Amino acid sequence: MKCINCNSIDIGRIGPHQYFCWNCCIEMSLHGEKLDVYQVEKDGSLSSLNDLFMPQEVDLTTHSTAT
């Protein structure tokens, strides 16, 4: 698995269907075939970064058929 933001392979699993990139410090949550991307704020809250990515980038069905 690679980070959708920085393409790093330093991804850790932090919960069921939740991953964290140690390179750019974003959290990713897998919901079915959709990946939600969040920035972890200083207070520990999450801010959505989904609006920064094209829909096909966070739709895992397009990634699996493209390979």
CNS distance restraints for C-alpha pairs under 8 A (distance, minus, plus):
assign (resid   1 and name CA) (resid   9 and name CA) 6.30 0.50 0.50
assign (resid   1 and name CA) (resid  11 and name CA) 7.18 0.50 0.50
assign (resid   2 and name CA) (resid   7 and name CA) 5.11 0.50 0.50
assign (resid   2 and name CA) (resid   8 and name CA) 5.45 0.50 0.50
assign (resid   2 and name CA) (resid   9 and name CA) 4.76 0.50 0.50
assign (resid   2 and name CA) (resid  10 and name CA) 7.63 0.50 0.50
assign (resid   2 and name CA) (resid  11 and name CA) 7.01 0.50 0.50
assign (resid   3 and name CA) (resid   7 and name CA) 4.54 0.50 0.50
assign (resid   3 and name CA) (resid   8 and name CA) 5.28 0.50 0.50
assign (resid   3 and name CA) (resid   9 and name CA) 6.47 0.50 0.50
assign (resid   3 and name CA) (resid  10 and name CA) 7.86 0.50 0.50
assign (resid   3 and name CA) (resid  11 and name CA) 6.91 0.50 0.50
assign (resid   3 and name CA) (resid  21 and name CA) 6.36 0.50 0.50
assign (resid   4 and name CA) (resid  57 and name CA) 7.54 0.50 0.50
assign (resid   4 and name CA) (resid  58 and name CA) 7.94 0.50 0.50
assign (resid   5 and name CA) (resid  24 and name CA) 7.63 0.50 0.50
assign (resid   6 and name CA) (resid  23 and name CA) 7.61 0.50 0.50
assign (resid   6 and name CA) (resid  24 and name CA) 6.71 0.50 0.50
assign (resid   8 and name CA) (resid  21 and name CA) 7.42 0.50 0.50
assign (resid   8 and name CA) (resid  23 and name CA) 6.54 0.50 0.50
assign (resid   9 and name CA) (resid  21 and name CA) 7.94 0.50 0.50
assign (resid  10 and name CA) (resid  21 and name CA) 5.86 0.50 0.50
assign (resid  10 and name CA) (resid  22 and name CA) 5.63 0.50 0.50
assign (resid  10 and name CA) (resid  23 and name CA) 6.42 0.50 0.50
assign (resid  11 and name CA) (resid  19 and name CA) 6.47 0.50 0.50
assign (resid  11 and name CA) (resid  20 and name CA) 5.56 0.50 0.50
assign (resid  11 and name CA) (resid  21 and name CA) 4.59 0.50 0.50
assign (resid  11 and name CA) (resid  22 and name CA) 6.24 0.50 0.50
assign (resid  12 and name CA) (resid  19 and name CA) 5.49 0.50 0.50
assign (resid  12 and name CA) (resid  20 and name CA) 5.20 0.50 0.50
assign (resid  12 and name CA) (resid  21 and name CA) 6.45 0.50 0.50
assign (resid  12 and name CA) (resid  22 and name CA) 7.34 0.50 0.50
assign (resid  13 and name CA) (resid  17 and name CA) 7.79 0.50 0.50
assign (resid  13 and name CA) (resid  18 and name CA) 6.00 0.50 0.50
assign (resid  13 and name CA) (resid  19 and name CA) 4.42 0.50 0.50
assign (resid  13 and name CA) (resid  20 and name CA) 6.33 0.50 0.50
assign (resid  14 and name CA) (resid  18 and name CA) 5.60 0.50 0.50
assign (resid  14 and name CA) (resid  19 and name CA) 5.43 0.50 0.50
assign (resid  14 and name CA) (resid  20 and name CA) 6.60 0.50 0.50
assign (resid  15 and name CA) (resid  19 and name CA) 7.01 0.50 0.50
assign (resid  17 and name CA) (resid  29 and name CA) 5.66 0.50 0.50
assign (resid  17 and name CA) (resid  30 and name CA) 5.10 0.50 0.50
assign (resid  17 and name CA) (resid  31 and name CA) 7.36 0.50 0.50
assign (resid  18 and name CA) (resid  27 and name CA) 7.14 0.50 0.50
assign (resid  18 and name CA) (resid  28 and name CA) 5.73 0.50 0.50
assign (resid  18 and name CA) (resid  29 and name CA) 4.47 0.50 0.50
assign (resid  18 and name CA) (resid  30 and name CA) 6.40 0.50 0.50
assign (resid  19 and name CA) (resid  27 and name CA) 5.71 0.50 0.50
assign (resid  19 and name CA) (resid  28 and name CA) 5.08 0.50 0.50
assign (resid  19 and name CA) (resid  29 and name CA) 6.34 0.50 0.50
assign (resid  20 and name CA) (resid  25 and name CA) 6.61 0.50 0.50
assign (resid  20 and name CA) (resid  26 and name CA) 5.81 0.50 0.50
assign (resid  20 and name CA) (resid  27 and name CA) 4.48 0.50 0.50
assign (resid  20 and name CA) (resid  28 and name CA) 6.18 0.50 0.50
assign (resid  21 and name CA) (resid  25 and name CA) 5.13 0.50 0.50
assign (resid  21 and name CA) (resid  26 and name CA) 5.48 0.50 0.50
assign (resid  21 and name CA) (resid  27 and name CA) 6.48 0.50 0.50
assign (resid  22 and name CA) (resid  26 and name CA) 7.70 0.50 0.50
assign (resid  25 and name CA) (resid  39 and name CA) 7.12 0.50 0.50
assign (resid  25 and name CA) (resid  40 and name CA) 7.11 0.50 0.50
assign (resid  26 and name CA) (resid  37 and name CA) 6.97 0.50 0.50
assign (resid  26 and name CA) (resid  38 and name CA) 5.69 0.50 0.50
assign (resid  26 and name CA) (resid  39 and name CA) 4.87 0.50 0.50
assign (resid  26 and name CA) (resid  40 and name CA) 6.23 0.50 0.50
assign (resid  27 and name CA) (resid  37 and name CA) 5.88 0.50 0.50
assign (resid  27 and name CA) (resid  38 and name CA) 5.06 0.50 0.50
assign (resid  27 and name CA) (resid  39 and name CA) 6.27 0.50 0.50
assign (resid  27 and name CA) (resid  40 and name CA) 6.92 0.50 0.50
assign (resid  28 and name CA) (resid  35 and name CA) 6.52 0.50 0.50
assign (resid  28 and name CA) (resid  36 and name CA) 5.58 0.50 0.50
assign (resid  28 and name CA) (resid  37 and name CA) 4.58 0.50 0.50
assign (resid  28 and name CA) (resid  38 and name CA) 6.22 0.50 0.50
assign (resid  29 and name CA) (resid  35 and name CA) 5.67 0.50 0.50
assign (resid  29 and name CA) (resid  36 and name CA) 5.10 0.50 0.50
assign (resid  29 and name CA) (resid  37 and name CA) 6.56 0.50 0.50
assign (resid  30 and name CA) (resid  34 and name CA) 5.96 0.50 0.50
assign (resid  30 and name CA) (resid  35 and name CA) 4.66 0.50 0.50
assign (resid  30 and name CA) (resid  36 and name CA) 6.40 0.50 0.50
assign (resid  31 and name CA) (resid  35 and name CA) 6.17 0.50 0.50
assign (resid  31 and name CA) (resid  36 and name CA) 7.48 0.50 0.50
assign (resid  33 and name CA) (resid  59 and name CA) 5.95 0.50 0.50
assign (resid  33 and name CA) (resid  60 and name CA) 5.13 0.50 0.50
assign (resid  33 and name CA) (resid  61 and name CA) 6.13 0.50 0.50
assign (resid  34 and name CA) (resid  58 and name CA) 5.72 0.50 0.50
assign (resid  34 and name CA) (resid  59 and name CA) 4.82 0.50 0.50
assign (resid  34 and name CA) (resid  60 and name CA) 5.95 0.50 0.50
assign (resid  35 and name CA) (resid  58 and name CA) 4.93 0.50 0.50
assign (resid  35 and name CA) (resid  59 and name CA) 6.46 0.50 0.50
assign (resid  35 and name CA) (resid  60 and name CA) 7.13 0.50 0.50
assign (resid  36 and name CA) (resid  48 and name CA) 7.57 0.50 0.50
assign (resid  36 and name CA) (resid  49 and name CA) 7.78 0.50 0.50
assign (resid  36 and name CA) (resid  50 and name CA) 6.16 0.50 0.50
assign (resid  36 and name CA) (resid  58 and name CA) 6.98 0.50 0.50
assign (resid  37 and name CA) (resid  48 and name CA) 6.03 0.50 0.50
assign (resid  37 and name CA) (resid  49 and name CA) 5.30 0.50 0.50
assign (resid  37 and name CA) (resid  50 and name CA) 5.58 0.50 0.50
assign (resid  38 and name CA) (resid  46 and name CA) 5.74 0.50 0.50
assign (resid  38 and name CA) (resid  47 and name CA) 5.28 0.50 0.50
assign (resid  38 and name CA) (resid  48 and name CA) 4.43 0.50 0.50
assign (resid  38 and name CA) (resid  49 and name CA) 5.13 0.50 0.50
assign (resid  38 and name CA) (resid  50 and name CA) 7.36 0.50 0.50
assign (resid  39 and name CA) (resid  46 and name CA) 5.60 0.50 0.50
assign (resid  39 and name CA) (resid  47 and name CA) 5.17 0.50 0.50
assign (resid  39 and name CA) (resid  48 and name CA) 6.41 0.50 0.50
assign (resid  39 and name CA) (resid  49 and name CA) 6.55 0.50 0.50
assign (resid  40 and name CA) (resid  44 and name CA) 5.92 0.50 0.50
assign (resid  40 and name CA) (resid  45 and name CA) 5.96 0.50 0.50
assign (resid  40 and name CA) (resid  46 and name CA) 4.82 0.50 0.50
assign (resid  40 and name CA) (resid  47 and name CA) 6.59 0.50 0.50
assign (resid  41 and name CA) (resid  45 and name CA) 5.34 0.50 0.50
assign (resid  41 and name CA) (resid  46 and name CA) 5.93 0.50 0.50
assign (resid  41 and name CA) (resid  47 and name CA) 7.04 0.50 0.50
assign (resid  49 and name CA) (resid  53 and name CA) 7.45 0.50 0.50
assign (resid  50 and name CA) (resid  58 and name CA) 7.94 0.50 0.50
assign (resid  53 and name CA) (resid  57 and name CA) 6.18 0.50 0.50
assign (resid  53 and name CA) (resid  58 and name CA) 7.00 0.50 0.50
assign (resid  54 and name CA) (resid  58 and name CA) 7.02 0.50 0.50
assign (resid  55 and name CA) (resid  59 and name CA) 6.19 0.50 0.50
assign (resid  56 and name CA) (resid  60 and name CA) 7.68 0.50 0.50
assign (resid  56 and name CA) (resid  62 and name CA) 6.27 0.50 0.50
assign (resid  57 and name CA) (resid  62 and name CA) 7.87 0.50 0.50
assign (resid  57 and name CA) (resid  63 and name CA) 7.78 0.50 0.50
assign (resid  59 and name CA) (resid  63 and name CA) 7.25 0.50 0.50
assign (resid  60 and name CA) (resid  64 and name CA) 6.33 0.50 0.50
assign (resid  61 and name CA) (resid  65 and name CA) 6.35 0.50 0.50
assign (resid  62 and name CA) (resid  66 and name CA) 6.08 0.50 0.50
assign (resid  63 and name CA) (resid  67 and name CA) 6.74 0.50 0.50
